[in-house]
Amino acid sequence: MPIPPTAPKRARSLARDDVYMQLSTWIIDGTLQPGEALRDLDIAGRLGVSRTPVREALRRLEDEGLIETALNRWTRVAPLDAARAADLYPVVEALEMLALRLAMPALTGPDITHLRDLNAQLGAALQHGDARAAVEADMAFHGVWTERAGNRELHHTLHALKRKLRRIELAYFHAGSAGTESVEEHAVLLHALHAGDVEASVRALHANWQGSLRRLQHSGLGLT
């Protein structure tokens, strides 16, 4: 899909960070598809900025692996990369397990109820084939203990890493690769959380991340 024609023109003072955030959002949410060509002149015109902040944003996106370039030939959205997912998942898993340990004393009954509701939303989204709603519910589910951990640096780091995962997970849920297994794994975690069993909760979270990565790798998505 090309750059959205409805993208609002921006003030000339638009910072490069704003250009970066807009482009990364379009790539992560699938508005810009893998392999799609990116032309700095087109982007600058659409956003109402000069080419300089666009070029700076594109360099940053290339450093993050979201786009790829061939000097003086083309710039395009990078393909989905299974190796990148395999690198990201264990890191996010380890940080989430830390967050869960920190959060356990602070989790309340209403938190557990909220988690159950989010897991039900995930199940409904999967049943209806709504990948975006599934990703939102799954991210919100995992975000509960990240918030409750009370560690700003941990929260910031996980948020940044999960932005990178979102693009991959949209494709994963869109392909229907999760089935009901993610919901079932969450249910095991919820049981442990309700019992206040820290170690069982951490084991269940580990199983959920490992299961998700395994399903992704066997999803047939054609990740490079």
C-alpha positions as CSV (number, residue, x, y, z in Angstrom):
1,M,0.0,0.0,0.0
2,P,1.5,3.4,-0.9
3,I,1.9,6.3,1.6
4,P,-1.6,7.1,2.7
5,P,-3.1,9.9,0.6
6,T,-4.9,11.1,3.7
7,A,-1.7,11.6,5.7
8,P,-1.9,15.2,7.0
9,K,0.5,17.8,5.8
10,R,2.7,18.8,8.7
11,A,4.3,22.0,9.7
12,R,7.8,22.7,8.3
13,S,9.1,22.5,11.8
14,L,8.2,18.9,12.1
15,A,11.1,17.2,13.8
16,R,12.9,14.2,12.4
17,D,11.7,12.2,15.4
18,D,8.1,12.9,14.3
19,V,8.9,11.7,10.7
20,Y,10.6,8.6,12.1
21,M,7.6,7.8,14.3
22,Q,5.1,8.2,11.4
23,L,7.1,6.1,9.1
24,S,7.8,3.4,11.7
25,T,4.2,3.3,12.6
26,W,3.2,2.8,8.9
27,I,5.7,0.0,8.6
28,I,4.9,-1.7,11.9
29,D,1.1,-1.6,11.4
30,G,1.4,-2.9,7.8
31,T,0.3,0.3,6.1
32,L,3.6,0.0,4.2
33,Q,4.1,-3.6,3.2
34,P,7.4,-5.5,3.0
35,G,9.2,-4.7,-0.3
36,E,7.3,-1.5,-0.9
37,A,9.5,1.3,-2.4
38,L,10.1,4.4,-0.3
39,R,11.0,7.7,-2.0
40,D,12.2,10.5,0.2
41,L,10.7,13.1,-2.2
42,D,7.3,11.5,-2.0
43,I,7.4,11.2,1.8
44,A,8.6,14.8,2.2
45,G,5.8,16.0,0.0
46,R,3.1,14.0,1.8
47,L,4.3,15.1,5.3
48,G,5.0,18.7,4.3
49,V,8.6,18.7,5.3
50,S,12.0,19.0,3.6
51,R,13.9,15.9,2.5
52,T,16.5,16.3,5.2
53,P,14.4,15.0,8.2
54,V,13.1,12.2,5.9
55,R,16.6,11.0,5.0
56,E,17.6,11.1,8.7
57,A,14.5,9.1,9.6
58,L,15.2,6.6,6.8
59,R,18.8,6.1,8.1
60,R,17.4,5.4,11.6
61,L,14.9,2.9,10.2
62,E,17.6,1.2,8.3
63,D,19.7,0.9,11.4
64,E,16.7,-0.8,13.1
65,G,16.2,-3.2,10.3
66,L,12.8,-1.9,9.2
67,I,14.0,-0.7,5.8
68,E,16.8,-1.7,3.4
69,T,18.6,0.3,0.8
70,A,20.8,-0.2,-2.2
71,L,23.0,2.9,-2.7
72,N,21.6,5.2,-5.5
73,R,19.2,2.4,-6.5
74,W,16.3,1.9,-4.1
75,T,15.0,2.2,-0.6
76,R,12.2,-0.2,0.5
77,V,10.5,-1.7,3.5
78,A,12.5,-4.7,4.7
79,P,11.0,-8.2,4.6
80,L,9.8,-9.9,7.7
81,D,12.8,-11.6,9.3
82,A,12.5,-14.8,11.2
83,A,16.1,-14.5,12.5
84,R,15.2,-11.1,13.9
85,A,12.2,-12.6,15.7
86,A,14.4,-15.4,17.1
87,D,16.8,-12.7,18.5
88,L,14.0,-10.5,19.9
89,Y,11.8,-13.1,21.6
90,P,14.3,-14.4,24.2
91,V,15.2,-10.8,25.2
92,V,11.6,-9.8,25.6
93,E,10.8,-13.0,27.4
94,A,13.7,-12.5,29.9
95,L,12.6,-8.9,30.6
96,E,9.0,-9.9,31.0
97,M,9.9,-12.6,33.5
98,L,11.7,-10.0,35.5
99,A,8.8,-7.6,35.3
100,L,6.4,-10.4,36.4
101,R,8.6,-11.2,39.4
102,L,8.6,-7.5,40.4
103,A,4.9,-7.1,39.8
104,M,3.6,-10.2,41.7
105,P,3.4,-8.5,45.1
106,A,1.4,-5.6,43.5
107,L,-1.0,-7.5,41.4
108,T,-4.6,-7.2,42.8
109,G,-7.8,-9.1,42.3
110,P,-9.1,-6.5,39.8
111,D,-5.8,-7.0,37.9
112,I,-6.5,-10.7,37.6
113,T,-10.0,-10.0,36.4
114,H,-8.7,-7.5,33.8
115,L,-6.2,-10.1,32.6
116,R,-9.1,-12.6,32.2
117,D,-11.1,-10.1,30.2
118,L,-8.1,-9.4,28.0
119,N,-7.5,-13.1,27.3
120,A,-11.2,-13.4,26.4
121,Q,-10.8,-10.5,24.0
122,L,-7.8,-12.3,22.5
123,G,-9.8,-15.5,22.1
124,A,-12.7,-13.6,20.4
125,A,-10.4,-11.7,18.1
126,L,-8.7,-15.0,17.0
127,Q,-12.1,-16.6,16.5
128,H,-13.1,-13.7,14.2
129,G,-9.8,-13.5,12.4
130,D,-9.1,-9.9,13.6
131,A,-5.3,-9.8,13.7
132,R,-5.1,-6.2,14.8
133,A,-7.5,-6.8,17.7
134,A,-5.6,-9.9,18.6
135,V,-2.3,-8.1,18.8
136,E,-3.8,-5.3,20.8
137,A,-5.4,-7.7,23.3
138,D,-2.2,-9.8,23.6
139,M,0.0,-6.7,24.0
140,A,-2.3,-5.4,26.7
141,F,-2.4,-8.7,28.5
142,H,1.4,-8.8,28.7
143,G,1.5,-5.1,29.5
144,V,-0.4,-5.5,32.8
145,W,2.6,-6.8,34.8
146,T,5.0,-4.5,33.0
147,E,3.0,-1.6,34.3
148,R,2.7,-3.1,37.8
149,A,6.4,-3.8,38.0
150,G,7.0,-0.2,38.9
151,N,10.3,0.1,37.0
152,R,10.4,2.9,34.5
153,E,13.5,1.7,32.7
154,L,12.2,-1.8,32.3
155,H,8.9,-0.5,31.0
156,H,10.6,1.8,28.5
157,T,12.9,-0.9,27.3
158,L,10.1,-3.4,26.8
159,H,7.9,-0.8,25.0
160,A,10.7,-0.1,22.5
161,L,11.4,-3.8,21.9
162,K,7.7,-4.7,21.5
163,R,7.3,-2.0,18.9
164,K,9.8,-4.0,16.8
165,L,7.8,-7.2,17.5
166,R,4.5,-5.8,16.6
167,R,5.0,-6.0,12.8
168,I,6.0,-9.7,13.1
169,E,3.1,-10.5,15.4
170,L,0.6,-8.8,13.1
171,A,1.6,-11.2,10.4
172,Y,1.6,-14.1,12.9
173,F,-1.9,-13.4,14.1
174,H,-3.2,-12.6,10.6
175,A,-2.0,-16.0,9.4
176,G,-4.0,-17.6,12.1
177,S,-0.9,-19.3,13.4
178,A,-1.7,-18.7,17.1
179,G,-4.8,-20.9,17.0
180,T,-6.2,-21.2,20.6
181,E,-2.8,-22.1,22.1
182,S,-1.9,-18.6,23.2
183,V,-5.2,-18.3,25.0
184,E,-4.7,-21.6,26.6
185,E,-1.2,-20.7,27.7
186,H,-2.5,-17.5,29.1
187,A,-5.1,-19.5,31.1
188,V,-2.4,-21.5,32.7
189,L,-0.6,-18.3,33.7
190,L,-3.8,-16.8,35.1
191,H,-4.3,-19.9,37.3
192,A,-0.8,-19.5,38.7
193,L,-1.3,-15.7,39.2
194,H,-4.6,-16.3,41.0
195,A,-2.8,-18.7,43.3
196,G,0.0,-16.2,43.9
197,D,2.6,-18.8,42.9
198,V,5.5,-16.8,41.5
199,E,7.6,-19.7,40.2
200,A,4.6,-21.3,38.5
201,S,3.7,-18.0,37.0
202,V,7.2,-17.4,35.6
203,R,7.2,-21.0,34.2
204,A,3.9,-20.4,32.5
205,L,5.1,-17.1,31.0
206,H,8.2,-18.8,29.7
207,A,6.1,-21.5,28.1
208,N,3.9,-18.9,26.5
209,W,6.9,-17.1,24.9
210,Q,8.5,-20.3,23.8
211,G,5.3,-21.6,22.3
212,S,4.7,-18.3,20.5
213,L,8.2,-18.4,18.9
214,R,7.9,-22.1,18.0
215,R,4.5,-21.4,16.3
216,L,5.9,-18.4,14.5
217,Q,8.8,-20.4,13.2
218,H,6.5,-23.1,11.9
219,S,3.8,-20.8,10.6
220,G,4.7,-20.9,7.0
221,L,4.7,-17.1,6.8
222,G,7.6,-17.2,4.4
223,L,9.8,-15.1,6.7
224,T,13.3,-14.7,5.3
